[in-house]
Amino acid sequence: MGSCSHKVNRQDDAPQNTITVWYSDYPISTQKEVPMKATHIIPVLLLASLLTACGKSEPTTAADTTKQVPVATAPQSETARPSRFEIYSEVRLNADLSHLSENQKQMIGLLIDAGKITDDIFWQQVWGDKDALLNSIEAPLARRFALYNYGPWDRLAADQPFIESAGPRPPGVRFYPQDMTKAEFEAWQQDGKDGQYTIVQRDSGGNLTLLPYSEAFADQINAVADLLVKASTLAEDPEFAAYLKLRAEALKSDDYQASDMAWMDMKNNPVELVIGPIENYQDALYGYRSAFETFVLIKDQVWSKRLARFAQYMPELQRGLPVADAYKAEMPGSDADLNAYDLAYCAGDCNSGAKTIAINLPNDEEVQMAKGTRRLQIKNSMLAKFNQILLPIAAELIAADQRQHITFDAFFSNTMFHEVAHGLGIKTTLDGSNTVRQALKEHASALEEGKADILGLYMVQRLREMGEITEGELMDNYVTFLAGIFRSVRFGASSAHGRANMIRFNYFSDAGAFSRDPETGTYRVNVTEFEQAVKDLSNDLLVLQGDGDYDKVAAFVASQGNVGAQLQSDLNRLDAISIPVDIVYQQGREVLGL
């Protein structure tokens, strides 16, 4: 996901006292002695709260449900795991704005201001009072790690608490009452209970009730809407100005379809904005509810022209999917497009844990069928991850004679066609009773990410056969794809992308798509078996989605979505040589010179 980035070393976090810490119970970490600064957390007053981070909630009162969601209780002790505190490499988001007018630069500043507010909303959705948590953590490394993770749970290590008193991360975070059971929710006769833009709370009688986002976060949403309207007066592209106004109204009404349609119609705007409740990854209980986020992006006109031609092949690629006709009967819209961008600012969901390197939106199935989707490749983020993470991983885990096939062009195209592939396949189960997202609940995101990964590679194969991709060679895509599995599986089981990569690793391993040299501990692609595994897994995932059989999907994820002992040992090697797991951003008005 553009410009070359670098890591910044923080001198104020240098180790002072040395203690011995063993943490064999902490996934994706190596057992070793590590130096660390002796740390502790100052106990804080318990916040007035009806949702706590580590206990059952009391029923909310009517007064509690009129405005903001109540804050959570801050933890009071810390488990020291310093190697985890340094798994991110810092990248400076200094996107080039020199070609933009003064009005456009002022507009970007307003969009960043709006993004900061959505960041506050996201904190409330997944934790509660941000300042209370951060102020309670004395140790600089731990406090910074809590900021990166939007709470006391390590997002790239299966959401394990790095502050022990926080307890397990609630799978429904603060979208649902923490004392609510699945049986209670499923027995609840309430229209729209699976909606994306409501919080489930309890009324004064302890009964479940829905609270729209526009009410729960009214003050922040009104502030964001005002900023978008103000930004629209500075927008020089009329379609973008219209979108900003429609998005402002959508935030206040919880009805996003008209603004999604308008977003699909934009073609020439040099500045891009994605804002609002978008993805369902944070709702690990059901996968229904969407979390707030913001992307402010600058379009790369040169790279975008290189990509534009691929959208026209969507219908042909859909017809050629390696699955029975019933599972590819839906035809994607014809307005889909591909563009490359540099990220100028991100906030909320997209800034938590593993950073986004490509976007495929909107998620509204009706908009997708009517107009398709837009795929935004975030080039500066992608290049930073390639240089700082993927290349070092390949040097450690890919067979020496195949490392020549690790290229940025292959990484870019694999990622790009992953996003394109979200538009392929099927959105509604074959029996027509539900969308795939509704039918598969909390497993829908992992299965969709897995489908996009494998169909993206299928698309690369087909487009090379058609002569539409001529750069490099197909082996580049295969070997870079294999190295990419090791990169993404480190995101952990709490990430849909991490689970998808675990499934793919195990499936490919069983199929003999790659082999491991026990002497060097490196992996190599076995081409014939690899290509067959691509076809077989494509078929299996498309069928699972189309059938919409929740129990069958749950069993598939349970059997394939785990990290085995050998893979864990190899991932530990990456930790031992301090290869970052992901990146974090230095960003904002000052970084951009605004």
For each residue, the residues with C-beta under 8 A, 3 or more apart:
1: 343 355 356 357 358 377 378 379 380 381 382 383 385 415
2: 95 300 340 341 342 343 378 379 380 381 382 383
3: 94 95 96 342 379 380 383
4: 383 384 387
5: 91 92 93 380 383 384 387 388 583
6: 90 91 92
7: 89 90 91 388 580
8: 90 92 586
9:
10: 13 140 144
11: 14
12: 140
13: 10 37 140 141 144
14: 11
15: 18 35 36 37 82
16: 37 38
17: 36 37 38
18: 15 35 36
19: 35 36 38 80
20: 33 34
21: 33 34 36 80 81 82
22: 31 33
23: 26 29 31 81
24: 31
25:
26: 23 29 81 84 157 160
27: 157 158 160 492 563 568
28: 156 157 490 492 568 571 572 575 581
29: 23 26 81 83 84 157 572 575
30: 83 572 573 575 576
31: 22 23 24 572
32: 83 576
33: 20 21 22
34: 20 21 82 83
35: 15 18 19 82
36: 15 17 18 19 21 39 80 82 141
37: 13 15 16 17 82 139 140 141
38: 16 17 19
39: 36 78 80 138 139 141 142
40: 77 78 138 139
41: 75 76 77 78 136 137 138 139 142 163
42: 136 138
43: 76 136
44: 47 74 76 132 135 136
45:
46: 49 73
47: 44 71 72 73 74 128 129 132
48: 70 71
49: 46 52 70 71 72 73 128
50: 57 58 59 60 64 70
51: 57 69 70 71 72 128 174 177 178
52: 49 55 56 57 72 73 178
53: 72 73 74 75 127 128 151 152 166 167 170
54: 73 75 165 166 167 168
55: 52 73 167 178
56: 52 178 179
57: 50 51 52 60 177 178 179 202
58: 50
59: 50 202 203 204 205 206
60: 50 57 64 65 70 177 201 202 203 204
61: 64 65 204
62: 65 66 203 204
63: 66
64: 50 60 61 70 201
65: 60 61 62 201 203 209 211
66: 62 63 215
67: 215 216 218 219
68: 124 216 217 219
69: 51 124 125 128 174 199 201 211 216 217
70: 48 49 50 51 60 64 128
71: 47 48 49 51 124 128 129 132
72: 47 49 51 52 53 127 128 129 174
73: 46 47 49 52 53 54 55 128
74: 44 47 53 129 132 133 136
75: 41 53 54 78 133 136 152 161 163 164 165 166
76: 41 43 44 136 165
77: 40 41 163 164 165
78: 39 40 41 75 137 139 142 162 163 164
79: 161 162 163 164
80: 19 21 36 39 142
81: 21 23 26 29 84 85 162
82: 15 21 34 35 36 37 85 86 141
83: 29 30 32 34 86 87 575
84: 26 29 81 87 145 154 157 162
85: 81 82 141 142 144 145 162
86: 82 83 141 578
87: 83 84 156 575 580 581 582
88: 148 580 581 582 583 584
89: 7 384 388 389 580 582 583 584
90: 6 7 8 583 584 585 586
91: 5 6 7 380 381 384 388 583 584 585 586
92: 5 6 8 585 586 587 591
93: 5 343 344 345 380 585 586 587 591 592
94: 3 591 592
95: 2 3 298 342 343 344 380 592
96: 3 99 298 342
97: 100 104 105 108 298 344 592 593 594
98:
99: 96 270
100: 97 104 105 108 270 271 298
101: 104 105 236
102: 105 106
103: 106 107 234 235 236
104: 97 100 101 107 108 234 235 236 270 271
105: 97 100 101 102 108 109 594
106: 102 103 109 110 234
107: 103 104 110 111 231 234 235 271
108: 97 100 104 105 111 112 271 296 344 345 592 594
109: 105 106 112 113 589 594
110: 106 107 113 114 227 228 230 231 234
111: 107 108 114 115 227 228 231 271 273 275 294 296 345
112: 108 109 115 116 296 344 345 588 589 592 594
113: 109 110 116 117 227
114: 110 111 117 118 223 224 227 228 231 275 294
115: 111 112 118 119 275 294 296 345 346 347 348
116: 112 113 119 120 347
117: 113 114 120 121 220 223 224 227
118: 114 115 121 122 220 224 275 276 292 293 294 347 348
119: 115 116 122 123 292 294 347 348 351
120: 116 117 123 124 130 220
121: 117 118 124 125 217 220 221 292 348
122: 118 119 125 126 150 291 292 293 347 348 349 352
123: 119 120 126 127 128 129 130 150
124: 68 69 71 120 121 127 128 174 217
125: 69 121 122 173 174 175 282 291 292
126: 122 123 150 151 173 174 282 291 352
127: 53 72 123 124 130 133 150 151 152 173 174
128: 47 49 51 53 69 70 71 72 73 123 124 132 133 174
129: 47 71 72 74 123 132 133
130: 120 123 127 133 134 150
131: 134 135
132: 44 47 71 74 128 129 135 136
133: 74 75 127 128 129 130 136 137 146 151 152
134: 130 131 137 143 146 147
135: 44 131 132
136: 41 42 43 44 74 75 76 132 133
137: 41 78 133 134 142 143 146 163
138: 39 40 41 42 143
139: 37 39 40 41 78 142 143
140: 10 12 13 37 143 144
141: 13 36 37 39 82 85 86 144 145
142: 39 41 78 80 85 137 139 145 146 162 163
143: 134 137 138 139 140 146 147
144: 10 13 85 140 141 147 148
145: 84 85 141 142 148 149 154 162
146: 133 134 137 142 143 149 150 151 152 162 163
147: 134 143 144 150
148: 88 144 145 352 353 584
149: 145 146 152 153 154 155 162 352 353
150: 122 123 126 127 130 146 147 155 352
151: 53 126 127 133 146 166 169
152: 53 75 127 133 146 149 161 162 163 166
153: 149 159 160 161 162 166 169 494
154: 84 145 149 157 158 159 160 161 162 492
155: 149 150 159 352 353 354 491 492 494 495
156: 28 87 353 354 490 491 492 494 495 498 581 582
157: 26 27 28 29 84 154 160 492 494
158: 27 154 492 493 494
159: 153 154 155 168 169 492 494
160: 26 27 153 154 157
161: 75 79 152 153 154 164 165 166 167 168 169
162: 78 79 81 84 85 142 145 146 149 152 153 154
163: 41 75 77 78 79 137 142 146 152 166
164: 75 77 78 79 161
165: 54 75 76 77 161
166: 53 54 75 151 152 153 161 163 169
167: 53 54 55 161
168: 54 159 161
169: 151 153 159 161 166 173 494
170: 53 173 174 176 178 285
171: 283 284 285 442
172: 175 176 178 180 283 284 285 286
173: 125 126 127 169 170 282 283 284
174: 51 69 72 124 125 126 127 128 170 199
175: 125 172 199 200 282 283 285 288 289
176: 170 172 180 185 199 200 285
177: 51 57 60 180 200 201 202 208
178: 51 52 55 56 57 170 172
179: 56 57
180: 172 176 177 184 185 200 208
181: 184 185
182: 185 186 285
183: 186 187
184: 180 181 187 188 208
185: 176 180 181 182 188 193 200 208 286
186: 182 183
187: 183 184
188: 184 185 193 208
189:
190: 193 208 210
191:
192: 195 198 210
193: 185 188 190 200 208 210
194: 286 288 438
195: 192 198 210 288 289
196: 277 280 288 289 290
197: 212 213 214 254 256 277 289 290
198: 192 195 210 211 212 213 254 289
199: 69 174 175 176 210 211 213 216 289
200: 175 176 177 180 185 193 208 209 210 211
201: 60 64 65 69 177 208 209 210 211
202: 57 59 60 177 206 207 208 209
203: 59 60 62 65 206 207 208 209
204: 59 60 61 62
205: 59
206: 59 202 203
207: 202 203
208: 177 180 184 185 188 190 193 200 201 202 203
209: 65 200 201 202 203
210: 190 192 193 195 198 199 200 201
211: 65 69 198 199 200 201 215 216
212: 197 198 215 216 254
213: 197 198 199 216 217 221 254 277
214: 197 217 218 221 251 252 253 254
215: 66 67 211 212 218
216: 67 68 69 199 211 212 213
217: 68 69 121 124 213 214 220 221 292
218: 67 214 215 221 222
219: 67 68 222 223
220: 117 118 120 121 217 223 224
221: 121 213 214 217 218 224 225 251 252
222: 218 219 225 226 252
223: 114 117 219 220 226 227
224: 114 117 118 220 221 227 228 248 251 275
225: 221 222 228 229 248 249 251 252
226: 222 223 229 230 248
227: 110 111 113 114 117 223 224 230 231
228: 110 111 114 224 225 231 232 244 245 247 248 251 275
229: 225 226 232 233 244 245 248
230: 110 226 227 233 234
231: 107 110 111 114 227 228 234 235 244
232: 228 229 235 240 241 242 244 245 248
233: 229 230 241
234: 103 104 106 107 110 230 231
235: 103 104 107 231 232 238 240 241 244 269 271
236: 101 103 104
237: 240 241 266 268 269 270
238: 235 241 242
239: 242 243 262 265 266 267 268 269
240: 232 235 237 243 244 266 269 271 273
241: 232 233 235 237 238 244 245
242: 232 238 239 245 246 262
243: 239 240 246 247 259 262 263 266 273
244: 228 229 231 232 235 240 241 247 248 273
245: 228 229 232 241 242 248 249
246: 242 243 249 250 258 259 262
247: 228 243 244 250 251 256 259 263 273 275 276
248: 224 225 226 228 229 232 244 245 251 252
249: 225 245 246 252 253 258 259
250: 246 247 253 254 255 256 258 259 276
251: 214 221 224 225 228 247 248 254 276
252: 214 221 222 225 248 249
253: 214 249 250
254: 197 198 212 213 214 250 251
255: 250 258
256: 197 247 250 259 260 276 362 364
257: 260 261 364 366 367
258: 246 249 250 255 261 262
259: 243 246 247 249 250 256 262 263
260: 256 257 263 264 361 362 364 367
261: 257 258 264 265 367 370 371
262: 239 242 243 246 258 259 265 266
263: 243 247 259 260 266 361 362 374
264: 260 261 335 362 367 371 372 373 374
265: 239 261 262 335 371
266: 237 239 240 243 262 263 269
267: 239 337
268: 237 239
269: 235 237 239 240 266 272 299
270: 99 100 104 237 298 299 301
271: 100 104 107 108 111 235 240 296 297 298 299
272: 269 295 296 297 298 299 341 376
273: 111 240 243 244 247 294 295 296 297
274: 278 293 294 295 297 359 361 376
275: 111 114 115 118 224 228 247 293 294 295
276: 118 247 250 251 256 290 292 293
277: 196 197 213 289 290 291 292 293
278: 274 290 291 292 293 349 361 363
279: 282 290 291 293 349 363 445
280: 196 283 287 288 289 290 291 363 437 444 445
281: 284 287 291 349 445 495 496
282: 125 126 173 175 279 289 291 349
283: 171 172 173 175 280 286 287 288 289 290 291 442
284: 171 172 173 281 287 442 494
285: 170 171 172 175 176 182 442
286: 172 185 194 283 289 441 442
287: 280 281 283 284 437 440 441 442 443 444 445
288: 175 194 195 196 280 283 438 441
289: 175 195 196 197 198 199 277 280 282 283 286
290: 196 197 276 277 278 279 280 283
291: 122 125 126 277 278 279 280 281 282 283 348 349
292: 118 119 121 122 125 217 276 277 278 348 349
293: 118 122 274 275 276 277 278 279 346 347 348 349 350 351
294: 111 114 115 118 119 273 274 275 345 346 347 348 350
295: 272 273 274 275 343 345 346 350 356 359 376 378
296: 108 111 112 115 271 272 273 343 344 345 346
297: 271 272 273 274 341 342 343 344 376 378
298: 95 96 97 100 270 271 272 341 342 344
299: 269 270 271 272 304 339 340 341
300: 2 303 304 339 340 341 342 379
301: 270 304 305
302: 305 306
303: 300 306 307 339 340 377 379
304: 299 300 301 307 308 338 339 340
305: 301 302 308
306: 302 303 340
307: 303 304 310 338 339 340 377 416
308: 304 305 311 337 338 339
309: 312 468
310: 307 313 338 420 463 468
311: 308 314 336 337 338 372 420
312: 309
313: 310 316 317 463 466 468
314: 311 317 318 332 334 336 372 420 423 424
315: 318 319 331 332 334
316: 313 319 320
317: 313 314 320 321 424 459 462 463
318: 314 315 321 328 330 331 332 424 425
319: 315 316 328
320: 316 317 462
321: 317 318 327 328 424 425 455 458 538 542
322: 458 535 538 539
323: 327 328 538 539 542 543
324: 327 328 543
325: 328 329
326: 329 430 546
327: 321 323 324 425 426 430 542 543 545 546
328: 318 319 321 323 324 325 424 425 426 542
329: 325 326 426
330: 318 369 425 426 427 428
331: 315 318
332: 314 315 318 336 368 369 372 373 423 424
333: 336 368 369 370 371 372 373 423
334: 314 315 372
335: 264 265 371 372
336: 311 314 332 333 371 372 373 374 375 420 423
337: 267 308 311 372 374 375
338: 304 307 308 310 311 374 375 377 416 420
339: 299 300 303 304 307 308 374 375 376 377
340: 2 299 300 303 304 306 307 376 377 379
341: 2 272 297 298 299 300 376 377 378 379
342: 2 3 95 96 297 298 300 378 379 380
343: 1 2 93 95 295 296 297 346 378 380 381 585
344: 93 95 97 108 112 296 297 298 587 592
345: 93 108 111 112 115 294 295 296 587 588 592
346: 115 293 294 295 296 343 350 351 355 356 585 587
347: 115 116 118 119 122 293 294 350 351
348: 115 118 119 121 122 291 292 293 294 351 352
349: 122 278 279 281 282 291 292 293 352
350: 293 294 295 346 347 355 356
351: 119 293 346 347 348 355 585
352: 122 126 148 149 150 155 348 349
353: 148 149 155 156 491 494 495 582
354: 155 156 488 491 495 497 498 581 582
355: 1 346 350 351 381 385 582 583 584 585
356: 1 295 346 350 359 378 381
357: 1 377 378 381 382 385 415
358: 1 375 376 377 378 382 415 416 418 419
359: 274 295 356 374 375 376 378 419
360: 373 374 375 376 419 420 422 423 452
361: 260 263 274 278 373 374 376
362: 256 260 263 264 367 368 373
363: 278 279 280 368
364: 256 257 260 367 368
365: 368 369 427 428 435 437
366: 257 369 370
367: 257 260 261 264 362 364 370 371
368: 332 333 362 363 364 365 371 372 373 423 427
369: 330 332 333 365 366 427
370: 261 333 366 367
371: 261 264 265 333 335 336 367 368
372: 264 311 314 332 333 334 335 336 337 368 423
373: 264 332 333 336 360 361 362 368 422 423
374: 263 264 336 337 338 339 359 360 361
375: 336 337 338 339 358 359 360 416 419 420
376: 272 274 295 297 339 340 341 358 359 360 361 419
377: 1 303 307 338 339 340 341 357 358 382 412 415 416 419
378: 1 2 295 297 341 342 343 356 357 358 359 381 382
379: 1 2 3 300 303 340 341 342 382 383 412
380: 1 2 3 5 91 93 95 342 343 383 384
381: 1 2 91 343 355 356 357 378 384 385 583
382: 1 2 357 358 377 378 379 385 386 411 412 415
383: 1 2 3 4 5 379 380 386 387 408
384: 4 5 89 91 380 381 387 388 583
385: 1 355 357 381 382 388 389 390 487 582 583
386: 382 383 389 390 391 408 411
387: 4 5 383 384 390 391
388: 5 7 89 91 384 385 391 392 580 583
389: 89 385 386 392 393 487 579 580 581 582 583
390: 385 386 387 393 394 406 411 480 483 484 487
391: 386 387 388 394 395 406
392: 388 389 395 396 574 577 579
393: 389 390 396 397 398 483 486 487 574 579
394: 390 391 397 398 403 406 483
395: 391 392 398 403
396: 392 393 522 573 574 577 579
397: 393 394 483 486 521 522 523 570 573 574
398: 393 394 395 402 403 406 479 482 483 522 523 524
399: 402 403 517 520 522 523 524
400: 403 520 522
401: 404 524
402: 398 399 405 475 479 524 525
403: 394 395 398 399 400 406 479
404: 401
405: 402 410 473 475 476 478 479 480
406: 390 391 394 398 403 410 411 476 479 480 483
407: 410 411 472 476 480
408: 383 386 411 412
409: 412 413 471 472 476
410: 405 406 407 413 414 472 476 477 479 480 481
411: 382 386 390 406 407 408 414 415 480 484
412: 377 379 382 408 409 415 416
413: 409 410 416 417 460 469 471 477
414: 410 411 417 418 456 457 460 477 480 481 484
415: 1 357 358 377 382 411 412 418 419 456
416: 307 338 358 375 377 412 413 419 420 456
417: 413 414 420 421 455 456 457 459 460
418: 358 414 415 421 422 452 453 456
419: 358 359 360 375 376 377 415 416 422 452 456
420: 310 311 314 336 338 360 375 416 417 423 424 456 459
421: 417 418 424 425 451 452 453 454 455 456 458 459
422: 360 373 418 419 448 451 452
423: 314 332 333 336 360 368 372 373 420
424: 314 317 318 321 328 332 420 421 455 459
425: 318 321 327 328 330 421 451 455 542 545 546
426: 327 328 329 330 429 430 436 542 545 546
427: 330 365 368 369 435 436
428: 330 365 432 434 435 436
429: 426 432 433 434 435 436 439 545 546 547 548
430: 326 327 426 546 547 548
431: 548
432: 428 429
433: 429 439 548
434: 428 429 438 439 548
435: 365 427 428 429 438 439
436: 426 427 428 429 439 440 444 447 448 545 546 548
437: 280 287 365 440 444 448
438: 194 288 434 435 441 444
439: 429 433 434 435 436 444 548 550
440: 287 436 437 443 444 447 545 548 550 553
441: 286 287 288 438 444 550
442: 171 283 284 285 286 287 445
443: 287 440 446 447 550 553 554 557
444: 280 287 436 437 438 439 440 441 447 448
445: 279 280 281 287 442 448 449 496
446: 443 449 450 496 499 500 503 557 561
447: 436 440 443 444 450 451 500 541 544 545 553 557
448: 422 436 437 444 445 451 452 496 545
449: 445 446 452 453 496 497 499 500
450: 446 447 453 454 499 500 501 503 504 537 541
451: 421 422 425 447 448 454 455 538 541 542 545
452: 360 418 419 421 422 448 449 455 456
453: 418 421 449 450 456 457 500 501 504
454: 421 450 451 457 458 504 534 537 538 541
455: 321 417 421 424 425 451 452 458 459 538
456: 414 415 416 417 418 419 420 421 452 453 459 460
457: 414 417 453 454 460 461 477 478 481 534
458: 321 322 421 454 455 461 462 534 535 538
459: 317 417 420 421 424 455 456 462 463
460: 413 414 417 456 457 463 464 469 474 477
461: 457 458 464 465 474 531 534
462: 317 320 458 459 465 466
463: 310 313 317 459 460 466 468 469
464: 460 461 467 468 469 470 474
465: 461 462
466: 313 462 463
467: 464 470
468: 309 310 313 463 464
469: 413 460 463 464
470: 464 467
471: 409 413
472: 407 409 410 476 477
473: 405 476
474: 460 461 464 477 478
475: 402 405 478 479 525 527
476: 405 406 407 409 410 472 473 479 480
477: 410 413 414 457 460 472 474 480 481
478: 405 457 474 475 481 482 525 527 530
479: 398 402 403 405 406 410 475 476 482 483 525
480: 390 405 406 407 410 411 414 476 477 483 484
481: 410 414 457 477 478 484 485
482: 398 478 479 485 486 514 523 525
483: 390 393 394 397 398 406 479 480 486 487
484: 390 411 414 480 481 487 488 501
485: 481 482 488 489 501 504 505 508
486: 393 397 482 483 489 490 570 571 574
487: 385 389 390 393 483 484 490
488: 354 484 485 491 497 498 500 501
489: 485 486 498 501 502 505 563 567 571
490: 28 156 486 487 498 571 574 581 582
491: 155 156 353 354 488 495 497 498 501 581 582
492: 27 28 154 155 156 157 158 159 495 498
493: 158 498 499 502 561 563
494: 153 155 156 157 158 159 169 284 353 498
495: 155 156 281 353 354 491 492 498 499
496: 281 445 446 448 449 499 500
497: 354 449 488 491 500 501
498: 156 354 488 489 490 491 492 493 494 495 501 502
499: 446 449 450 493 495 496 502 503 557 561
500: 446 447 449 450 453 488 496 497 503 504
501: 450 453 484 485 488 489 491 497 498 504 505
502: 489 493 498 499 505 506 560 561 562 563
503: 446 450 499 500 506 507 556 557 560 561
504: 450 453 454 485 500 501 507 508 537
505: 485 489 501 502 508 509 567
506: 502 503 509 510 560 561 562 564
507: 503 504 510 511 533 537 540 560
508: 485 504 505 511 513 514 530 533 537
509: 505 506 512 513 514
510: 506 507
511: 507 508 529 532 533 536
512: 509 515 526 529 533
513: 508 509 525 526 529 530 532 533
514: 482 508 509 523 524 525 526 530
515: 512 523 524 526
516: 521 522 523 566
517: 399 520 521 522 523 524
518: 521
519:
520: 399 400 517
521: 397 516 517 518 570 573
522: 396 397 398 399 400 516 517
523: 397 398 399 482 514 515 516 517
524: 398 399 401 402 514 515 517
525: 402 475 478 479 482 513 514 530
526: 512 513 514 515 529 530
527: 475 478 530 531
528: 531 532
529: 511 512 513 526 532 533
530: 478 508 513 514 525 526 527 533 534
531: 461 527 528 534 535
532: 511 513 528 529 535 536
533: 507 508 511 512 513 529 530 536 537
534: 454 457 458 461 530 531 537 538
535: 322 458 531 532 538 539
536: 511 532 533 539 540
537: 450 454 504 507 508 533 534 540 541
538: 321 322 323 451 454 455 458 534 535 541 542
539: 322 323 535 536 542 543
540: 507 536 537 543 544 556
541: 447 450 451 454 537 538 544 545
542: 321 323 327 328 425 426 451 538 539 545 546
543: 323 324 327 539 540 546 547
544: 447 540 541 547 549 552 553 556
545: 327 425 426 429 436 440 447 448 451 541 542 548
546: 326 327 425 426 429 430 436 542 543
547: 429 430 543 544 552
548: 429 430 431 433 434 436 439 440 545
549: 544 552 553
550: 439 440 441 443 553 554
551: 554 555
552: 544 547 549 555 556
553: 440 443 447 544 549 550 556 557
554: 443 550 551 557 558
555: 551 552 558 559
556: 503 540 544 552 553 559 560
557: 443 446 447 499 503 553 554 560 561
558: 554 555 561 562
559: 555 556
560: 502 503 506 507 556 557
561: 446 493 499 502 503 506 557 558
562: 502 506 558
563: 27 489 493 502 567 568 571
564: 506 567 568
565: 568 569
566: 516 569 570
567: 489 505 563 564 570 571
568: 27 28 563 564 565 571 572
569: 565 566 572 573
570: 397 486 521 566 567 573 574
571: 28 486 489 490 563 567 568 574 575
572: 28 29 30 31 568 569 575 576
573: 30 396 397 521 569 570 576 577
574: 392 393 396 397 486 490 570 571 577 579
575: 28 29 30 83 87 571 572 578 579
576: 30 32 572 573
577: 392 396 573 574
578: 86 575
579: 389 392 393 396 574 575
580: 7 87 88 89 388 389 583
581: 28 87 88 156 354 389 490 491
582: 87 88 89 156 353 354 355 385 389 490 491
583: 5 88 89 90 91 355 381 384 385 388 389 580
584: 88 89 90 91 148 355
585: 90 91 92 93 343 346 351 355
586: 8 90 91 92 93 591
587: 92 93 344 345 346 591 592
588: 112 345 591 592
589: 109 112 592 594
590: 593 594
591: 92 93 94 586 587 588
592: 93 94 95 97 108 112 344 345 587 588 589
593: 97 590
594: 97 105 108 109 112 589 590
